[in-house]
Amino acid sequence: MTSADSQPQAVAAKPEALPRSAYRAFRPITTRWMDNDVYGHVNNVVYYSWFDTAVNAHLIEQGVLDIHNGETIGLVVETQCNYFAPLAFPQTIEAGIRVAHRGSSSVRYEVGLFAQGEALTAARGHFVHVYVNKLTRRPQPLPTQFIQVLETLS
């Protein structure tokens, strides 16, 4: 395949499930009855909620995100997910997280969702947060303590 200027275009590699060793921190997530859709598995929109839950809970526990009184919030500007195996209630999910890229005010988090005890991701994806001032919504540099926590996930 070529573009209009006759330059070859790179073909994207087919996404594949990843092992647990690809992630730096893990968080258990309990499925709920309402997570299943009419097809008997967790609906795709729930996966994105789990991404947010895993990352933000980790940041809150590490003391670098204060969702009630903090001056900085993360806004999602990009997200994506690939699915490899179904998940369903009443499974427990284990969300692995890592940081793939950090800019001065943005972070690309990658999350792998595993059925409890399974070696490979049932789904994996990413989202990019841009950290902004809660009032002005303007990007602001990540504080040193925040960067230190992100480095443990890199």
C-alpha positions in Angstrom: 0.0 0.0 0.0 1.3 3.5 -0.9 0.2 7.0 -0.1 -0.5 9.7 -2.6 3.2 10.6 -2.8 4.1 6.9 -3.6 5.9 6.4 -0.3 5.3 3.0 1.3 3.1 3.1 4.4 4.0 1.0 7.5 1.6 -1.8 8.3 0.6 -1.8 12.0 1.3 -5.0 13.8 -1.7 -7.0 15.0 -2.3 -6.4 18.7 -1.5 -9.3 20.9 -2.2 -10.3 24.5 0.7 -9.4 26.9 2.0 -11.3 29.9 1.9 -10.0 33.5 5.6 -9.1 33.3 4.7 -6.2 31.0 3.1 -4.3 33.9 4.5 -2.6 37.0 1.6 -2.5 39.4 -1.7 -4.5 39.8 -5.1 -3.8 41.2 -8.0 -6.2 41.7 -11.3 -5.2 40.3 -14.6 -7.0 41.2 -17.0 -7.4 38.4 -20.7 -6.5 39.0 -23.9 -8.1 37.8 -24.6 -5.0 35.7 -21.3 -5.2 33.9 -22.5 -8.1 31.8 -24.3 -7.3 28.6 -27.0 -9.4 26.8 -24.3 -11.5 25.2 -23.2 -12.7 28.7 -19.8 -11.0 28.9 -18.6 -7.6 30.2 -19.7 -4.8 27.9 -16.8 -2.9 26.2 -17.6 0.4 27.8 -16.9 -1.1 31.3 -13.3 -1.8 30.3 -12.6 2.0 30.0 -14.0 2.5 33.5 -11.6 -0.1 34.8 -8.7 1.7 33.1 -9.7 4.9 35.0 -10.3 3.0 38.2 -6.9 1.2 38.2 -4.8 4.2 37.3 -6.6 6.8 39.5 -6.8 4.6 42.5 -3.1 3.9 42.3 -2.3 7.6 42.1 -4.6 8.4 45.0 -3.0 5.7 47.1 0.4 7.0 46.3 -0.7 10.5 47.5 -0.2 12.3 44.3 -3.8 12.8 43.2 -6.4 14.5 45.4 -9.7 14.3 43.6 -11.5 16.5 46.1 -9.1 19.2 47.1 -6.2 19.0 44.6 -5.5 21.8 42.1 -4.6 19.4 39.3 -6.8 17.0 37.4 -6.2 14.7 34.6 -8.3 15.0 31.4 -8.5 12.0 29.0 -7.5 13.1 25.5 -7.1 9.7 23.9 -8.1 6.2 24.6 -8.1 2.8 22.9 -8.6 -0.9 23.8 -8.0 -4.3 22.2 -9.9 -7.4 23.3 -8.5 -10.9 23.3 -10.7 -13.0 25.6 -14.1 -12.4 27.2 -14.5 -11.4 30.8 -17.8 -11.9 32.7 -19.5 -11.5 36.1 -18.6 -13.0 38.7 -14.9 -13.0 37.7 -12.3 -10.9 39.6 -10.2 -8.9 37.2 -6.6 -7.9 37.8 -5.6 -4.7 36.2 -1.9 -4.2 35.4 -0.7 -0.7 34.8 2.4 0.9 33.4 3.5 4.3 32.0 4.5 4.2 28.4 5.3 7.9 27.9 5.5 11.0 30.1 5.6 14.5 28.8 5.8 17.7 30.9 2.0 17.7 31.5 0.8 14.5 29.9 1.1 10.7 30.6 0.2 7.7 28.4 -0.9 4.9 30.8 -1.2 1.4 29.5 -3.5 -1.0 31.2 -3.7 -4.8 30.9 -6.9 -6.6 32.2 -6.4 -10.2 33.3 -8.9 -12.7 34.5 -7.7 -13.6 38.0 -4.7 -15.9 37.8 -4.4 -15.9 34.0 -1.0 -15.3 32.4 -2.1 -13.2 29.5 -4.3 -10.1 29.1 -7.9 -10.6 28.2 -7.8 -7.0 27.0 -5.2 -4.2 26.9 -5.3 -0.6 26.0 -4.2 2.9 26.9 -5.3 6.3 27.7 -3.6 9.7 27.7 -4.1 12.1 30.5 -3.2 15.8 30.2 -2.9 17.2 33.7 -4.5 20.7 34.0 -5.3 23.2 36.6 -8.8 22.4 37.9 -10.1 26.0 37.5 -8.4 27.2 34.4 -8.2 23.9 32.5 -4.8 24.9 31.3 -2.0 22.3 31.2 0.5 22.4 34.1 3.8 20.7 34.6 3.7 17.5 36.7 5.0 18.0 40.2 8.2 16.2 41.3 6.4 13.8 43.6 4.0 12.9 40.8 6.9 12.2 38.4 8.5 9.9 41.0 5.4 7.8 41.3 5.2 7.6 37.5 8.8 6.5 37.2 7.9 3.4 39.3 5.4 2.5 36.7 7.8 3.0 33.7 
